[in-house]
Amino acid sequence: MEKEAKNKETSDALVSRDCLRNLLDSVWGNHKYFTATPLFYQQTGINCRRWAKLYRGELSITIDELKRVCHALNIAFSTETFSRQMKLFD
């Protein structure tokens, strides 16, 4: 039980708002070149409205969502990849 609660806390933890833009910048050179497609929304489980808010930096992305985005973009997710950007807070 305790382990499940800890895993749930970790997956719901928020990441810096700039993390998503920095990720897209590293892949496309500029995050403005990325266009989300219906397939991308389906693979990530993030709807269009939430994605727009995440993209603009109005909301912070969760670690679980970030993992799904990395998977959809075929990017290896590891804490080392985001070590400078990971800002976990309650």
Beta strands, then each sheet from edge to edge (+ up, - down):
end
